[in-house]
């Protein structure tokens, strides 16, 4: 069983990772966090990809990120770095539906400027 897990990890590690996209456009890349090495960020990303693939193979592709073991890993990353990046969080149909809904809300005038810039409320020091 360990050999199978190692082989699966090697397969994911060797597979080229597509650039994250939002509605067909490349997502903005996050600035590196000084507290975590790029190698550590890469390990976390690969671990999340393994979880996503595992749960997709069990027919739970849409909900891989709510599983207890995934939540534990995400929580640990949040505690350590204060943020997480989850590539592949939404399936392609979910992304398309979300994009459609946002465009419809925008067209209907239901979206307004939030007033937050760089995580700060207008006229204050902290968000």
C-alpha positions in Angstrom: 0.0 0.0 0.0 2.9 2.4 0.8 4.3 1.7 -2.7 1.0 2.6 -4.3 0.8 5.9 -2.3 4.4 6.7 -3.2 3.7 6.0 -6.9 0.7 8.3 -6.8 2.7 11.1 -5.1 5.4 10.7 -7.7 2.8 10.9 -10.5 1.3 14.1 -9.2 4.7 15.6 -8.5 5.9 14.9 -12.1 2.7 16.0 -13.8 2.8 19.6 -15.2 0.3 21.8 -13.3 -1.9 24.1 -15.4 -2.0 27.8 -14.5 -5.0 28.6 -12.4 -7.8 30.2 -14.3 -10.9 32.2 -13.6 -13.4 32.4 -16.4 -10.7 31.4 -18.9 -8.3 34.1 -17.8 -5.2 33.4 -15.8 -5.6 34.2 -12.1 -3.3 36.8 -10.5 -0.4 35.1 -8.8 0.1 35.6 -5.1 3.2 37.3 -3.8 5.4 34.9 -1.9 5.1 34.9 1.8 8.3 35.7 3.6 7.5 33.2 6.3 7.3 30.2 4.0 9.7 29.0 1.3 8.5 28.4 -2.2 9.4 24.7 -1.7 7.0 24.6 1.3 4.2 26.3 -0.7 4.8 23.8 -3.5 4.6 20.9 -1.1 1.3 22.2 0.3 -0.1 22.7 -3.3 0.9 19.1 -4.2 -0.7 17.8 -1.0 -3.9 19.6 -1.9 -3.8 18.2 -5.5 -3.4 14.7 -4.0 -6.5 15.2 -1.8 -8.4 16.6 -4.8 -7.5 13.6 -7.0 -8.2 11.1 -4.2 -11.7 12.4 -3.5 -12.4 12.8 -7.3 -11.7 9.1 -7.7 -14.3 8.4 -5.0 -16.9 10.5 -6.9 -16.6 13.5 -4.5 -14.8 15.9 -6.8 -17.2 18.8 -5.9 -16.7 18.4 -2.2 -13.0 17.3 -1.8 -12.2 20.4 0.2 -14.8 19.8 3.0 -13.4 16.4 4.0 -11.9 16.2 7.5 -8.4 15.4 6.5 -8.3 18.2 4.0 -9.8 20.6 6.5 -7.1 19.6 9.0 -4.4 20.3 6.4 -6.0 23.6 5.4 -6.3 24.7 9.0 -2.7 23.9 9.7 -1.6 26.0 6.7 -3.9 28.9 7.9 -2.4 28.7 11.4 1.2 28.6 10.0 0.9 31.2 7.2 -2.4 33.0 7.6 -3.6 32.1 4.1 -4.1 29.2 1.7 -4.3 28.9 -2.1 -6.5 26.1 -3.3 -6.1 25.5 -7.0 -8.9 23.4 -8.4 -11.3 24.3 -5.6 -14.2 24.6 -8.1 -14.9 22.3 -11.0 -15.1 23.7 -14.5 -19.0 23.6 -14.5 -19.0 25.3 -11.0 -16.6 28.1 -12.3 -18.8 28.6 -15.4 -22.0 28.8 -13.2 -20.3 31.3 -10.8 -19.0 33.5 -13.7 -22.5 33.5 -15.2 -24.1 34.5 -11.9 -21.6 37.3 -11.3 -22.1 38.6 -14.8 -25.9 38.5 -14.4 -25.7 40.3 -11.1 -23.3 42.9 -12.6 -25.7 43.5 -15.6 -28.7 43.8 -13.2 -26.8 46.4 -11.2 -26.7 44.3 -8.0 -23.0 44.7 -7.5 -21.5 47.7 -5.8 -17.9 48.8 -5.0 -17.1 47.4 -1.6 -14.9 50.3 -0.4 -12.0 48.0 0.6 -8.5 48.7 -0.8 -5.6 46.6 0.3 -7.7 45.1 3.1 -8.4 48.5 4.7 -11.6 50.3 5.0 -11.7 53.8 3.7 -10.6 56.2 6.4 -9.3 53.6 8.8 -6.1 51.8 9.5 -7.4 48.2 9.8 -10.1 46.3 8.0 
